[in-house]
Amino acid sequence: MKKGPRPARPFRIYRNPETGENYAENMDTGAIQPIHTLTRVELVKTCAGMRLTVPEPYKTWLEMPNDKLNLHLVRYRFPDKAIVRREPTPTPTPTPTPKQPDPVSQETEPRKDTDMATDTDQALRVLKELLGGGIDPAQLEAMVEQAVTKVVARPIVVNVPDMPPVTFDNELVHECFEPLMRKVRAGANVMMTGGPGVGKTTVADQVARALGLRHVVATMKPLPQDHELLGFVSPVTGQVVTGQVRELYESGGVLTLDEFDTAHPATPPTLNMLLAQDYYDFPKDGGGSVRVRKHKDFRVLATGNTYGGGGSLEFAGTTRMNTATLDRFTFFHVGIDPKLEDAICRSIHPVHGPAIVSAVRKARANVDKYALKVFVTPRTSIDATKMMVAGDTMTQALDGRLFGRGLPKDQESKLLEGVTFG
């Protein structure tokens, strides 16, 4: 069967040599726009129309998110593979006037099943038309359907040595997950330290789920609370009121002592034997105690902004902790994961997210440059992106989240040095 002329490409990939950014150039109007503003079908049609030959036919290529699916990044993703741009074969007969592409759309609403089906059908039709018989139709259909589905939900698989792969659905994982998991699996009591908003409590929960264990978070208080943790005998009934620790200690689970460096000084020493021994004497009905053996899967994590050395200007509520208690912990620093911050903000909005992250990171660099007494955490980026989605301008979204937080004027000027809004 004789093939008709190949459809004209409405867009082509364009790279700005000065900035290194990639854009889509409308072949009819000459207008240049960011790649992420193209619909999925327009983007697939554009790249397929360039006739790129990529090994393993198009599986990895089709699974790339929109902002990665372009010639520049495909080339660097496969540095040792041949990528050939095939020029169209000249034809003596005039080609029909190409149909104008649909108006560019930017999706901000969650995708519906009907929208996904439409995208799958359109992308499949375009690829079949452009690729001809070069690939098995059943294989192509499976690839396209899988690729479009992963635009909506892409599970993340984390590989940990000597353990089955751990899968997180619709969830992002901090870069410290794997090394933290190794320490927890080794049975160490781990004290996670780091600035606010870096994801300490979240990664503790992910570790517990990856191990298939129950997770209890006990938030520390400035008042003694050993009775809440370990249980006590009611003076009225004479019966034991079970604390947060007993069931986990006896049956297995992960206990996270959140904000551990803000605990009352009397609380941590009461946990010393619990942290160091293979048994603990819990209270029993009527008074006295009963010895309980520690379950092999009982784990203790703690989070804090300091190393237990006492309060500071930034963390005035922290206390100086007992050295014997601190010696029972392995310290593990959790910093800002820039890839995680970028991915979260981009998932909230593909345009506003990167713009906010760029501004926030410039301010964060100024904090280090001028040794400012302020924290610019991932929460700043995430919250500001959500505010822009809600209708704020960038300045409005960052006002009260990045600046406008009581910092002296001279320091605020240094914080915002070189920061652009919009």
Rosetta blueprint (number, residue, H / E / L):
1 M L
2 K L
3 K L
4 G L
5 P L
6 R L
7 P L
8 A L
9 R L
10 P L
11 F E
12 R E
13 I E
14 Y E
15 R E
16 N L
17 P L
18 E L
19 T L
20 G L
21 E L
22 N E
23 Y E
24 A E
25 E E
26 N E
27 M L
28 D L
29 T L
30 G L
31 A L
32 I E
33 Q E
34 P E
35 I H
36 H H
37 T H
38 L L
39 T L
40 R H
41 V H
42 E H
43 L H
44 V H
45 K H
46 T H
47 C H
48 A H
49 G H
50 M L
51 R L
52 L L
53 T L
54 V L
55 P L
56 E L
57 P L
58 Y L
59 K H
60 T H
61 W H
62 L H
63 E H
64 M L
65 P L
66 N L
67 D L
68 K L
69 L L
70 N L
71 L H
72 H H
73 L H
74 V H
75 R H
76 Y H
77 R H
78 F L
79 P L
80 D L
81 K L
82 A L
83 I L
84 V L
85 R L
86 R L
87 E L
88 P L
89 T L
90 P L
91 T L
92 P L
93 T L
94 P L
95 T L
96 P L
97 T L
98 P L
99 K L
100 Q L
101 P L
102 D L
103 P L
104 V L
105 S L
106 Q L
107 E L
108 T L
109 E L
110 P L
111 R L
112 K L
113 D H
114 T H
115 D H
116 M H
117 A H
118 T H
119 D H
120 T H
121 D H
122 Q H
123 A H
124 L H
125 R H
126 V H
127 L H
128 K H
129 E H
130 L H
131 L H
132 G L
133 G L
134 G L
135 I L
136 D L
137 P H
138 A H
139 Q H
140 L H
141 E H
142 A H
143 M H
144 V H
145 E H
146 Q H
147 A H
148 V H
149 T H
150 K H
151 V H
152 V H
153 A L
154 R L
155 P L
156 I E
157 V E
158 V E
159 N L
160 V L
161 P L
162 D L
163 M L
164 P L
165 P L
166 V E
167 T E
168 F E
169 D L
170 N L
171 E L
172 L L
173 V L
174 H L
175 E L
176 C L
177 F H
178 E H
179 P H
180 L H
181 M H
182 R H
183 K H
184 V H
185 R H
186 A L
187 G L
188 A L
189 N L
190 V E
191 M E
192 M E
193 T E
194 G L
195 G L
196 P L
197 G L
198 V L
199 G L
200 K H
201 T H
202 T H
203 V H
204 A H
205 D H
206 Q H
207 V H
208 A H
209 R H
210 A H
211 L L
212 G L
213 L L
214 R L
215 H E
216 V E
217 V E
218 A E
219 T E
220 M L
221 K L
222 P L
223 L L
224 P L
225 Q L
226 D H
227 H H
228 E H
229 L H
230 L H
231 G L
232 F E
233 V E
234 S L
235 P L
236 V L
237 T L
238 G L
239 Q L
240 V E
241 V E
242 T L
243 G L
244 Q L
245 V L
246 R H
247 E H
248 L H
249 Y H
250 E H
251 S H
252 G L
253 G E
254 V E
255 L E
256 T E
257 L E
258 D E
259 E L
260 F H
261 D H
262 T H
263 A L
264 H L
265 P L
266 A L
267 T H
268 P H
269 P H
270 T H
271 L L
272 N H
273 M H
274 L H
275 L H
276 A H
277 Q L
278 D L
279 Y E
280 Y E
281 D E
282 F E
283 P E
284 K L
285 D L
286 G L
287 G L
288 G L
289 S E
290 V E
291 R E
292 V E
293 R E
294 K L
295 H L
296 K L
297 D L
298 F E
299 R E
300 V E
301 L E
302 A E
303 T E
304 G E
305 N L
306 T L
307 Y L
308 G L
309 G E
310 G L
311 G L
312 S L
313 L L
314 E L
315 F L
316 A L
317 G L
318 T L
319 T L
320 R E
321 M L
322 N L
323 T H
324 A H
325 T H
326 L H
327 D L
328 R L
329 F L
330 T E
331 F E
332 F E
333 H E
334 V L
335 G L
336 I L
337 D L
338 P H
339 K H
340 L H
341 E H
342 D H
343 A H
344 I H
345 C H
346 R H
347 S H
348 I H
349 H L
350 P L
351 V L
352 H H
353 G H
354 P H
355 A H
356 I H
357 V H
358 S H
359 A H
360 V H
361 R H
362 K H
363 A H
364 R H
365 A H
366 N H
367 V H
368 D H
369 K H
370 Y H
371 A L
372 L L
373 K L
374 V L
375 F L
376 V L
377 T L
378 P H
379 R H
380 T H
381 S H
382 I H
383 D H
384 A H
385 T H
386 K H
387 M H
388 M H
389 V H
390 A L
391 G L
392 D L
393 T L
394 M H
395 T H
396 Q H
397 A H
398 L H
399 D E
400 G L
401 R L
402 L L
403 F E
404 G L
405 R L
406 G L
407 L L
408 P L
409 K H
410 D H
411 Q H
412 E H
413 S H
414 K H
415 L H
416 L L
417 E L
418 G L
419 V L
420 T L
421 F L
422 G L
